[in-house]
Amino acid sequence: MNKVIACVDGAACTMAVSDYAAWAARRLEIPLEFLHVLDRHPERAPVADLSGSIGLGAQESLLEELGALDEKRSILAQRHGRELLDGLVLRARNAGLAQVEGRQRHGSLVEATGDLEPQARLFVLGQHHRGDNTGMLHLDHNVERVVRAAKRPVLVATAAYAAPQRFVVAFDGSAAGRRMISEVARSPLLRGLHCTVLTVGDETPSALAELDGVRDQLVGAGFEVSTSMIAGEPEAALPAYLAAHPIGLLVMGAYGHSRVRHLIVGSITTTLLRTSPVPVLVLR
């Protein structure tokens, strides 16, 4: 677990992913690696499979043309990825990072991150969106799959970089939530940032006492801490709170079975990762 691995593809979030990854590598004092994955496009039928459907000798030249086109597309994608990696590595070095490298792989992003997990302390991805015919934005399936599968923390970056000064921990009162607080307490990535412990739910005496205990634990670890409890459903209340306050990062746990957990790795929705106006750090 000795690298920050930034997953890049040249899309709109790439520069922000690069900057958040560099920020994390500096704070953790570990190397940074940029990862570019060339998708094999398994949904595309091989050119050879077209011969049966075409079935005419006169179409052999078309098959050859299609094969040459696929080969050219693959070469161009590989070259584009290599140039992207070289540019990002140079940019990070110019920003003062000494240990930076790039890696290009074929396959799927979730396979690549799974293979590289033993070397990773943190993965950084971009908050890519895709639309549907209703106009609703959904989290890119590659991001969702990596967040679900990864056994390392994942930082999902928004489109614009701003070095975090304050972060919110979404705390649900569960045993898993308390383990997450312990992870935060010993995290060099978060040390020195102001922490707000936020609970969504009813303001009961027991819930307030639990918040006080969490605050005391984090203060004892050296954090400046405030607490807040808000009413509503997490999928609406958390993004609204983040938009209304000068927060640079949301920290969530990726375990347990609370409503907050359901938002991150539940089978129905990844609403919070899609709608958060700030980067989301998912801890394991």
C-alpha positions as CSV (number, residue, x, y, z in Angstrom):
1,M,0.0,0.0,0.0
2,N,2.6,2.6,-1.1
3,K,1.0,4.6,-4.0
4,V,-1.7,7.0,-4.9
5,I,-3.1,5.7,-8.1
6,A,-5.0,8.2,-10.2
7,C,-7.3,6.7,-12.9
8,V,-7.3,9.0,-15.9
9,D,-8.9,8.9,-19.4
10,G,-8.6,12.4,-20.8
11,A,-12.2,13.4,-20.0
12,A,-13.3,16.6,-18.4
13,C,-12.4,15.6,-14.8
14,T,-8.8,14.5,-15.7
15,M,-7.1,17.7,-14.5
16,A,-9.0,17.7,-11.3
17,V,-8.2,14.0,-10.7
18,S,-4.5,14.8,-11.3
19,D,-4.6,17.7,-8.9
20,Y,-6.4,15.8,-6.1
21,A,-4.1,12.8,-6.5
22,A,-1.1,15.1,-6.3
23,W,-2.6,16.7,-3.2
24,A,-3.1,13.3,-1.6
25,A,0.4,12.1,-2.5
26,R,2.0,15.1,-0.9
27,R,0.0,14.7,2.3
28,L,0.6,11.0,2.5
29,E,4.3,11.4,1.4
30,I,4.1,8.5,-1.1
31,P,4.6,8.1,-4.9
32,L,1.9,9.0,-7.4
33,E,1.0,6.8,-10.4
34,F,-1.3,7.7,-13.3
35,L,-3.2,4.8,-14.7
36,H,-4.8,4.8,-18.2
37,V,-6.8,1.8,-19.2
38,L,-7.5,0.9,-22.8
39,D,-10.9,-0.8,-22.9
40,R,-11.0,-3.9,-25.0
41,H,-14.6,-3.1,-26.1
42,P,-15.9,-6.7,-25.5
43,E,-19.3,-5.6,-26.9
44,R,-17.8,-5.1,-30.3
45,A,-17.9,-8.3,-32.5
46,P,-14.5,-9.3,-33.9
47,V,-14.1,-8.6,-37.6
48,A,-13.7,-12.3,-38.4
49,D,-17.2,-12.9,-37.1
50,L,-18.7,-10.7,-39.8
51,S,-17.7,-13.1,-42.6
52,G,-20.7,-15.4,-42.1
53,S,-23.2,-12.6,-42.3
54,I,-21.6,-11.0,-45.3
55,G,-20.9,-14.2,-47.1
56,L,-19.7,-12.8,-50.4
57,G,-16.3,-12.9,-51.8
58,A,-16.7,-9.4,-53.1
59,Q,-16.9,-8.2,-49.5
60,E,-13.5,-9.5,-48.5
61,S,-12.0,-6.0,-49.1
62,L,-14.5,-4.6,-46.7
63,L,-13.5,-7.1,-44.1
64,E,-9.9,-6.1,-44.6
65,E,-10.8,-2.4,-44.4
66,L,-12.7,-3.0,-41.1
67,G,-9.8,-4.9,-39.7
68,A,-7.3,-2.2,-40.6
69,L,-9.7,0.4,-39.2
70,D,-9.9,-1.4,-35.8
71,E,-6.1,-1.8,-35.8
72,K,-5.6,1.9,-36.5
73,R,-8.2,2.9,-33.8
74,S,-6.3,0.7,-31.3
75,I,-3.0,2.3,-32.2
76,L,-4.4,5.8,-32.0
77,A,-6.0,5.1,-28.6
78,Q,-2.8,3.7,-27.3
79,R,-0.8,6.7,-28.5
80,H,-3.3,9.2,-27.1
81,G,-3.2,7.4,-23.7
82,R,0.6,7.5,-23.7
83,E,0.7,11.2,-24.5
84,L,-1.9,11.9,-21.8
85,L,0.2,10.0,-19.3
86,D,3.4,11.7,-20.3
87,G,1.8,15.1,-20.0
88,L,0.3,14.4,-16.6
89,V,3.6,13.0,-15.2
90,L,5.4,16.1,-16.5
91,R,2.8,18.4,-15.0
92,A,3.0,16.7,-11.6
93,R,6.8,16.9,-11.6
94,N,6.7,20.5,-12.5
95,A,4.4,21.0,-9.5
96,G,7.1,19.6,-7.2
97,L,6.4,15.9,-7.0
98,A,9.5,13.8,-7.4
99,Q,8.1,10.2,-7.5
100,V,5.6,10.1,-10.4
101,E,5.1,7.6,-13.1
102,G,2.5,6.5,-15.7
103,R,1.1,3.1,-16.5
104,Q,-1.0,2.0,-19.4
105,R,-3.0,-1.3,-19.4
106,H,-5.5,-3.1,-21.6
107,G,-8.7,-4.4,-20.0
108,S,-11.4,-2.9,-17.8
109,L,-10.9,-0.3,-15.1
110,V,-12.3,-2.5,-12.4
111,E,-9.9,-5.3,-13.4
112,A,-6.9,-3.0,-13.4
113,T,-7.7,-1.4,-10.0
114,G,-8.2,-4.9,-8.6
115,D,-4.8,-6.1,-9.9
116,L,-3.1,-3.0,-8.6
117,E,-4.7,-3.0,-5.2
118,P,-1.7,-4.5,-3.3
119,Q,0.3,-1.5,-4.5
120,A,-2.3,1.1,-3.7
121,R,-3.0,3.2,-0.6
122,L,-5.6,5.3,-2.4
123,F,-7.4,5.4,-5.7
124,V,-8.5,8.7,-7.3
125,L,-11.2,8.8,-10.0
126,G,-13.3,11.5,-11.6
127,Q,-17.0,12.0,-10.9
128,H,-18.0,11.2,-14.5
129,H,-21.7,11.4,-15.4
130,R,-23.8,9.9,-18.2
131,G,-27.3,11.0,-19.2
132,D,-30.4,9.1,-20.1
133,N,-33.4,9.9,-22.3
134,T,-35.1,11.6,-19.4
135,G,-32.3,14.1,-19.0
136,M,-31.2,12.7,-15.6
137,L,-27.5,12.3,-14.9
138,H,-26.2,9.0,-13.6
139,L,-22.8,8.1,-12.1
140,D,-20.6,6.5,-14.8
141,H,-20.7,2.7,-14.4
142,N,-16.9,2.4,-14.3
143,V,-16.7,4.7,-11.3
144,E,-19.6,2.9,-9.5
145,R,-18.0,-0.5,-10.1
146,V,-14.6,0.5,-8.8
147,V,-16.2,2.1,-5.7
148,R,-18.1,-1.1,-5.1
149,A,-15.2,-3.5,-5.7
150,A,-12.2,-1.6,-4.2
151,K,-10.8,-2.7,-0.9
152,R,-8.7,0.5,-0.6
153,P,-10.1,4.0,0.0
154,V,-11.4,5.7,-3.1
155,L,-11.5,9.5,-3.7
156,V,-14.1,10.5,-6.3
157,A,-13.1,14.0,-7.5
158,T,-15.4,16.7,-8.8
159,A,-14.7,18.6,-12.0
160,A,-12.8,21.5,-10.4
161,Y,-9.9,21.3,-8.0
162,A,-9.7,23.2,-4.8
163,A,-7.4,22.1,-2.0
164,P,-9.6,20.9,0.9
165,Q,-9.3,22.9,4.1
166,R,-12.4,21.5,5.8
167,F,-14.2,18.1,5.5
168,V,-17.4,16.6,6.7
169,V,-17.7,13.1,8.1
170,A,-21.1,11.5,7.5
171,F,-21.7,9.6,10.7
172,D,-24.7,7.2,11.2
173,G,-24.1,5.9,14.7
174,S,-23.4,2.3,13.6
175,A,-20.5,0.2,14.7
176,A,-19.1,0.5,11.2
177,G,-19.5,4.3,11.5
178,R,-17.4,4.2,14.6
179,R,-14.7,2.2,12.9
180,M,-14.7,4.9,10.2
181,I,-14.2,7.6,12.8
182,S,-11.2,5.6,14.1
183,E,-9.8,5.5,10.5
184,V,-10.3,9.3,10.2
185,A,-8.6,9.8,13.6
186,R,-5.4,8.2,12.4
187,S,-5.4,9.4,8.8
188,P,-2.5,11.5,7.7
189,L,-4.5,12.5,4.6
190,L,-7.0,14.4,6.7
191,R,-4.8,15.6,9.5
192,G,-4.7,19.4,9.9
193,L,-8.1,19.9,8.2
194,H,-11.1,21.2,10.1
195,C,-13.6,18.4,10.6
196,T,-17.4,18.5,10.9
197,V,-19.1,15.4,12.1
198,L,-22.6,15.4,10.5
199,T,-25.5,13.1,11.4
200,V,-28.7,13.0,9.4
201,G,-31.6,12.1,11.7
202,D,-33.7,12.9,14.8
203,E,-32.0,15.0,17.5
204,T,-32.4,12.7,20.4
205,P,-30.3,12.8,23.6
206,S,-28.6,9.5,22.8
207,A,-27.7,10.7,19.3
208,L,-26.3,14.0,20.7
209,A,-24.3,12.1,23.3
210,E,-22.9,9.9,20.6
211,L,-21.9,12.9,18.5
212,D,-20.1,14.4,21.6
213,G,-18.2,11.1,22.0
214,V,-17.1,11.2,18.4
215,R,-16.0,14.8,18.7
216,D,-14.0,14.0,21.8
217,Q,-12.3,11.1,20.0
218,L,-11.2,13.3,17.1
219,V,-10.2,16.2,19.3
220,G,-8.0,13.8,21.2
221,A,-6.4,12.8,17.9
222,G,-5.5,16.4,17.2
223,F,-8.4,17.6,15.0
224,E,-10.4,20.8,15.2
225,V,-13.9,19.5,15.3
226,S,-17.5,20.7,15.1
227,T,-20.7,18.7,15.1
228,S,-24.0,19.1,13.4
229,M,-27.3,17.1,13.2
230,I,-29.8,17.7,10.4
231,A,-33.2,16.3,9.7
232,G,-34.3,14.7,6.4
233,E,-33.1,11.9,4.1
234,P,-29.4,11.6,3.5
235,E,-29.7,11.7,-0.3
236,A,-31.2,15.2,-0.2
237,A,-30.0,16.6,3.2
238,L,-26.2,15.9,2.7
239,P,-25.8,17.5,-0.7
240,A,-27.8,20.5,0.5
241,Y,-25.6,20.9,3.6
242,L,-22.4,20.6,1.5
243,A,-23.7,23.2,-1.0
244,A,-24.5,25.7,1.8
245,H,-21.2,25.4,3.8
246,P,-17.5,26.0,2.8
247,I,-16.7,22.3,2.8
248,G,-14.0,20.8,0.6
249,L,-14.4,17.1,1.1
250,L,-17.1,14.6,2.2
251,V,-15.8,11.4,4.0
252,M,-18.0,8.3,4.0
253,G,-17.7,4.8,5.2
254,A,-18.2,1.9,2.7
255,Y,-19.5,-0.6,5.2
256,G,-22.5,-1.2,7.4
257,H,-26.1,-1.2,6.4
258,S,-27.5,2.2,7.3
259,R,-29.3,4.5,4.9
260,V,-25.9,6.3,4.3
261,R,-24.2,3.0,3.4
262,H,-27.1,2.2,1.0
263,L,-26.3,5.4,-0.9
264,I,-22.7,4.4,-1.5
265,V,-22.7,0.7,-2.3
266,G,-26.4,-0.2,-2.3
267,S,-27.9,-2.0,-5.2
268,I,-30.4,0.7,-6.1
269,T,-28.6,4.1,-6.1
270,T,-25.4,6.0,-5.9
271,T,-27.2,9.2,-5.4
272,L,-24.7,10.9,-3.2
273,L,-21.6,10.2,-5.3
274,R,-23.6,11.6,-8.3
275,T,-24.9,14.7,-6.6
276,S,-22.2,15.7,-4.1
277,P,-20.8,19.2,-5.0
278,V,-17.5,18.3,-3.4
279,P,-15.2,15.3,-3.7
280,V,-16.2,12.1,-1.8
281,L,-13.6,10.0,0.1
282,V,-14.9,6.5,0.5
283,L,-13.1,4.7,3.4
284,R,-12.9,0.9,3.8
